[in-house]
Amino acid sequence: MTPEEITALFATAAASLTPIAGQPTDDDLTRLRDVLYPLLLDIPYDETEGGHNLIGLIEPTASYTERWGAPFPIPARPPAYPAIADDASAVVRARSEATHAILVRDYASYDAAERAVAKFLREAVDEIWYRDLRHPQSYYVTVTTQQLMTHLNANCGGLHPSDLVSLPTTMMGYYAIAEGIPEYINMLEEAQRKLARAQLQMPDAQLLAIASTAILASDHFPRPTDEWEALPPANKTWAAWKTHYRAAHIARKRQLLAAGAHMGSANAVMEIDEDPITADTFARLDGYLDNLAAAATTERTTLTQLIENNATLTASVASLTASVAALTTAFTLLGNGAPPPQAATPATRRPPHASLDPTGYCWTHGYRVKRGHSSATCTNKKEGHKDNATRANIMGGSTTNKPT
């Protein structure tokens, strides 16, 4: 990676970062390190030894030494040409030139990263919080990235032990706001690292106690919790807890996805989100149901009337058919010279609408009803129907087809 590419890399990162407003806190500086560390780790460096990395520019010496085995060495600017004896062999000369080229490339990467990261930090933080480092003539040219970061760490807010004394208590509520077990684990471990930066060490055993208590109280993973509680004490470690409940989280997520739900916050992991129905929506639904009920009643009444009319028409058709048959027979007999049949006497002739009850009455359907149909036997009663209504006392019922 060339120096120009390194400079552009950090310039792009600075352009996408929101500057810190006011005094930087420990959380703000942690956010800056989270942006810078991956970029620095990707820059090839120390190609001859392979034992160091450019995160040493901003990493505290103690933690860098713990991770990489030695403090980060500030490289010296290599000479323009390698020191090679005049009588050196071709192999020795080639090796010396190759080593010198690597040193030159490493120093160029270091110098470009040093300048780019220092500028990145100065643009991310208000100058008031590092103005003490400014030189009257050279300003910040001689201020290294490590000096700038150390100064910001010493003057940041929110990392004093008095500020963090309540953090272990706050951690007890992380489970209720975490988006599932993986995020819950990350939140706990980030709080543990924050306490460590304030020299308030929290052992993994305390993390384990906090997490186990939260899961047990939630009752979200009953079977995995029973399995965990059954383990021997020696097997109950923080690393084992993370593995166990990550697997339980994945299994529960698959179950919810299969049921059409989704993973909510950890305290709602067993619930399915539903959109609330407002009072206005309920009112509209009541109106819709009333309309449907009214339409159904009207259609049922209309259907009943159609059935009755159809029965009347059927009787009329039957009567007309019989009359046509009689006339046809009489016409045939007249054509053959036979006397016509005697017409039926009034006593034997069936009166029209014989199926109707001349004395019948129904509170819902009025005066024109079939035999056996009364207010008491009606099978399609309107609202307010009175079973005791008769032709003599209609009780405020229907006057349909009332005789004049």
C-alpha positions in Angstrom: 0.0 0.0 0.0 1.5 3.3 -1.1 1.7 6.4 1.2 -0.9 8.1 -1.0 -3.3 5.2 -0.6 -2.9 5.3 3.2 -3.6 9.0 3.3 -6.7 8.6 1.1 -7.9 5.7 3.3 -8.0 7.8 6.5 -9.3 10.8 4.7 -12.3 8.8 3.5 -12.9 7.5 7.0 -12.7 11.0 8.5 -15.3 12.3 5.9 -17.8 9.7 6.9 -17.3 10.2 10.7 -19.5 12.5 12.7 -17.3 14.8 14.8 -17.5 14.5 18.6 -19.5 17.3 20.1 -18.0 18.6 23.4 -15.7 16.8 25.7 -14.9 13.3 24.3 -16.0 10.5 26.6 -14.4 7.1 26.9 -17.2 5.8 24.7 -16.3 8.4 22.0 -12.6 7.4 22.1 -13.5 3.7 22.0 -15.6 4.5 18.9 -12.6 6.2 17.3 -10.4 3.2 18.0 -13.0 0.9 16.6 -12.8 2.9 13.3 -8.9 3.2 13.3 -7.9 -0.3 14.3 -9.2 -2.2 11.3 -7.7 0.3 8.9 -4.2 0.1 10.6 -4.3 -3.6 10.8 -4.8 -3.8 7.0 -1.7 -1.8 6.2 1.3 -4.1 5.5 4.1 -3.4 8.0 7.2 -4.9 9.5 7.7 -7.2 6.6 11.1 -8.3 7.7 10.3 -9.5 11.2 6.5 -9.7 11.1 6.2 -9.1 14.8 4.6 -5.6 15.0 1.6 -3.7 13.6 0.7 -0.1 13.1 -2.0 -0.2 15.8 0.9 0.6 18.0 0.4 4.2 16.9 -2.7 4.5 19.1 -2.7 1.4 21.3 -1.6 2.0 24.9 1.9 0.5 25.5 0.8 -1.9 28.2 -2.0 -3.5 26.1 0.1 -3.5 22.9 2.9 -5.2 24.7 0.5 -7.8 26.1 -0.8 -8.6 22.7 2.3 -8.4 20.5 5.0 -9.4 23.0 7.0 -6.1 23.0 6.4 -2.3 22.9 5.8 -0.8 19.5 9.3 0.4 18.2 9.3 3.7 16.5 11.2 3.1 13.2 14.1 5.3 12.3 14.3 6.8 8.9 16.5 4.5 6.8 19.4 5.9 4.8 19.0 6.7 1.1 21.2 3.7 0.2 22.1 0.5 2.1 25.5 0.1 3.6 27.2 -2.6 1.5 30.8 -3.4 1.5 32.6 -2.8 -1.8 33.8 -6.3 -2.0 30.4 -7.9 -1.1 29.2 -10.8 -3.2 26.3 -10.5 -5.5 24.1 -12.6 -3.1 25.0 -10.4 -0.1 24.4 -7.2 -2.2 21.0 -8.5 -3.4 19.9 -9.4 0.1 21.0 -6.0 1.5 19.2 -4.1 -1.2 16.0 -6.2 -0.6 16.1 -5.6 3.1 16.7 -1.9 2.7 13.8 -1.7 0.3 11.5 -3.3 2.9 12.8 -0.8 5.6 12.1 2.1 3.2 8.6 0.8 2.5 7.8 0.2 6.2 9.0 3.6 7.2 6.9 5.2 4.4 3.9 3.3 5.6 4.6 4.3 9.2 5.1 8.0 8.4 2.0 8.2 6.2 -0.2 6.4 8.8 1.2 8.6 11.6 0.3 11.8 9.8 -3.1 10.5 8.6 -4.2 9.2 12.0 -3.1 12.4 13.8 -5.1 14.5 11.3 -8.1 12.1 11.7 -8.1 12.6 15.5 -7.7 16.3 15.3 -10.7 16.6 12.9 -12.8 14.2 15.1 -12.3 16.1 18.4 -12.7 19.8 19.1 -9.3 21.5 19.4 -10.2 22.8 22.9 -9.6 19.3 24.3 -6.0 19.0 23.0 -4.9 22.6 22.6 -2.5 22.2 25.4 -0.3 20.1 23.0 0.1 22.9 20.5 3.5 24.5 20.0 3.6 28.2 19.4 5.6 27.9 16.2 5.2 24.3 14.9 1.6 23.8 16.1 0.9 20.1 16.0 3.6 19.0 13.6 5.7 17.4 16.3 2.8 16.0 18.3 2.7 12.2 17.7 -0.5 10.2 17.4 0.4 8.4 20.6 0.8 11.7 22.5 -2.5 13.0 21.2 -4.3 9.8 22.1 -2.8 9.7 25.6 -3.8 13.3 26.2 -7.4 12.6 25.1 -7.6 9.5 27.3 -6.4 11.4 30.3 -8.9 14.2 29.8 -12.0 12.2 28.6 -15.1 12.1 30.7 -17.0 9.1 32.0 -14.1 6.9 32.9 -13.5 7.9 36.5 -14.3 5.1 39.0 -17.0 7.3 40.5 -18.7 7.4 37.1 -18.6 3.6 36.8 -19.5 2.5 40.2 -23.1 1.9 39.1 -22.2 0.2 35.8 -22.4 -3.4 37.3 -25.9 -2.6 38.4 -26.8 -1.2 35.0 -25.5 -4.4 33.4 -28.3 -6.3 35.1 -30.8 -4.5 32.8 -28.9 -5.2 29.5 -30.9 -8.3 28.8 -34.1 -6.4 28.6 -32.8 -4.1 25.8 -30.5 -6.4 23.8 -31.5 -7.7 20.4 -31.0 -11.3 21.3 -28.2 -13.3 23.0 -25.3 -12.3 20.7 -25.8 -8.6 21.3 -26.3 -9.2 25.0 -22.9 -11.0 25.2 -21.3 -8.1 23.3 -22.8 -5.5 25.6 -21.6 -7.3 28.7 -18.1 -7.7 27.4 -17.9 -4.1 26.3 -18.9 -3.0 29.8 -16.2 -5.4 31.2 -13.5 -3.7 29.0 -14.7 -0.3 30.0 -14.4 -1.2 33.7 -10.9 -2.5 33.0 -9.9 0.8 31.4 -10.9 2.5 34.7 -8.9 -0.1 36.7 -12.0 -1.7 38.0 -11.6 -5.3 37.0 -14.7 -7.5 36.5 -13.9 -11.2 36.3 -15.6 -13.5 33.9 -17.2 -15.2 36.8 -19.1 -12.0 37.6 -20.3 -11.8 34.0 -21.4 -15.4 34.2 -23.4 -14.6 37.4 -25.1 -11.6 35.8 -26.0 -13.4 32.6 -27.2 -16.5 34.3 -29.4 -14.5 36.6 -31.0 -12.6 33.8 -31.7 -15.7 31.7 -33.1 -17.6 34.7 -35.4 -14.7 35.6 -36.7 -14.3 32.0 -37.7 -18.0 31.6 -37.1 -17.5 27.8 -35.0 -20.6 27.4 -36.4 -23.2 29.9 -34.9 -26.3 28.4 -31.4 -24.9 27.7 -31.5 -23.3 31.2 -32.3 -26.7 32.8 -29.5 -28.3 30.9 -27.1 -25.5 32.0 -28.1 -25.8 35.6 -27.5 -29.5 35.5 -23.8 -29.1 34.5 -21.1 -29.6 37.1 -19.8 -26.3 38.6 -16.4 -26.8 36.9 -18.0 -26.8 33.5 -19.9 -23.5 34.1 -17.5 -21.0 32.6 -18.2 -17.8 30.7 -16.9 -19.2 27.5 -19.1 -22.3 27.9 -22.1 -20.1 28.7 -21.7 -18.1 25.5 -21.5 -21.2 23.4 -24.5 -22.8 25.1 -26.9 -19.9 24.8 -25.7 -18.8 21.4 -26.9 -22.2 20.2 -30.1 -21.8 22.1 -30.7 -18.4 20.5 -30.2 -19.9 17.0 -32.6 -22.7 17.7 -35.2 -20.3 19.1 -34.8 -18.0 16.1 -35.4 -20.9 13.7 -38.5 -21.8 15.6 -39.9 -18.3 15.5 -39.1 -17.9 11.8 -40.9 -21.1 11.1 -43.9 -19.8 13.0 -43.9 -16.5 11.0 -42.5 -14.4 13.9 -39.2 -12.6 14.3 -36.7 -12.1 17.0 -37.4 -9.0 19.1 -35.5 -7.8 22.0 -34.2 -10.4 24.4 -37.0 -9.9 26.9 -39.6 -10.4 24.1 -37.8 -13.3 22.4 -40.8 -15.6 22.7 -43.4 -13.1 21.5 -44.9 -12.4 18.1 -45.2 -8.7 17.4 -48.8 -7.5 16.5 -49.9 -4.1 15.2 -52.2 -2.4 17.8 -55.8 -1.8 16.7 -56.9 1.8 17.4 -60.3 2.9 18.8 -61.0 4.4 15.4 -60.4 1.1 13.7 -62.7 -0.6 16.1 -65.4 2.0 15.4 -65.1 1.4 11.7 -65.3 -2.4 12.2 -68.5 -2.0 14.2 -70.0 0.0 11.3 -69.0 -2.6 8.8 -70.5 -5.4 10.9 -73.8 -3.5 11.4 -74.0 -3.0 7.6 -73.4 -6.6 7.0 -76.0 -7.6 9.6 -78.6 -5.3 8.0 -77.8 -6.5 4.5 -78.1 -10.1 5.7 -81.5 -9.4 7.3 -82.8 -7.7 4.2 -81.7 -10.5 1.9 -83.3 -13.1 4.2 -86.6 -11.3 4.2 -86.5 -10.9 0.4 -85.7 -14.6 0.0 -88.6 -15.6 2.2 -91.0 -13.4 0.2 -89.7 -14.9 -3.1 -90.2 -18.4 -1.7 -93.8 -17.6 -0.8 -94.5 -15.9 -4.2 -92.9 -18.9 -5.9 -95.3 -21.3 -4.0 -98.3 -19.1 -5.1 -97.1 -19.1 -8.7 -96.6 -22.9 -8.7 -100.2 -23.4 -7.5 -101.5 -21.0 -10.2 -99.5 -22.9 -12.9 -100.9 -26.2 -11.7 -104.4 -24.8 -11.8 -103.9 -23.4 -15.3 -102.4 -26.7 -16.5 -105.5 -28.6 -15.3 -107.8 -26.1 -17.0 -105.8 -26.5 -20.3 -106.0 -30.3 -20.0 -109.7 -30.1 -19.5 -110.2 -27.8 -22.4 -108.1 -30.0 -24.6 -110.1 -33.1 -23.7 -113.4 -31.2 -24.4 -112.1 -30.0 -27.8 -111.2 -33.5 -28.7 -114.5 -34.9 -27.7 -116.3 -32.2 -29.7 -114.2 -33.0 -32.7 -115.3 -36.7 -32.4 -119.0 -35.8 -32.0 -119.2 -36.8 -28.3 -121.0 -34.5 -25.8 -118.7 -32.4 -23.7 -118.1 -33.4 -20.2 -120.2 -31.8 -17.5 -118.5 -28.8 -15.9 -117.7 -29.2 -12.3 -120.2 -27.9 -9.9 -119.3 -25.1 -7.6 -119.4 -27.6 -4.8 -116.7 -29.7 -6.3 -114.6 -26.9 -7.8 -111.5 -26.1 -5.7 -111.4 -22.5 -4.8 -108.4 -20.4 -5.9 -105.5 -20.1 -3.5 -106.7 -23.0 -1.5 -103.2 -23.2 0.2 -103.8 -19.8 1.9 -105.4 -19.4 5.3 -108.3 -16.9 5.0 -108.2 -16.4 8.8 -104.5 -16.5 9.2 -102.2 -13.7 10.2 -98.5 -13.2 11.0 -97.0 -10.2 12.8 -94.0 -10.2 10.4 -95.7 -11.1 7.0 -99.2 -9.8 7.4 -102.6 -11.2 6.3 -101.6 -13.3 3.3 -100.2 -16.5 4.8 -100.4 -20.2 4.1 -102.2 -22.6 6.3 -100.3 -23.4 9.4 -98.3 -20.1 9.2 -99.1 -17.8 12.1 -97.3 -15.4 14.3 -96.4 -18.2 16.7 -95.1 -20.7 14.0 -93.3 -18.1 11.8 -89.8 -19.3 11.0 -88.5 -15.9 9.7 -89.3 -13.4 12.3 -88.3 -9.7 12.1 -86.9 -7.8 15.1 -89.6 -7.2 17.6 -91.8 -10.0 16.4 -94.8 -10.8 18.7 -95.9 -14.5 18.8 -99.4 -13.6 20.2 -100.5 -11.4 17.3 -103.6 -12.5 15.4 -105.9 -11.2 12.7 -108.2 -9.9 15.4 -105.3 -8.2 17.3 -102.4 -7.6 15.2 -100.5 -5.9 18.1 -98.9 -3.3 15.8 -97.7 -5.9 13.3 -97.6 -5.9 9.4 -100.7 -4.8 7.5 -99.4 -6.3 4.2 -102.3 -7.7 2.0 -104.9 -6.6 4.5 -108.5 -7.2 3.0 -110.2 -4.0 2.0 
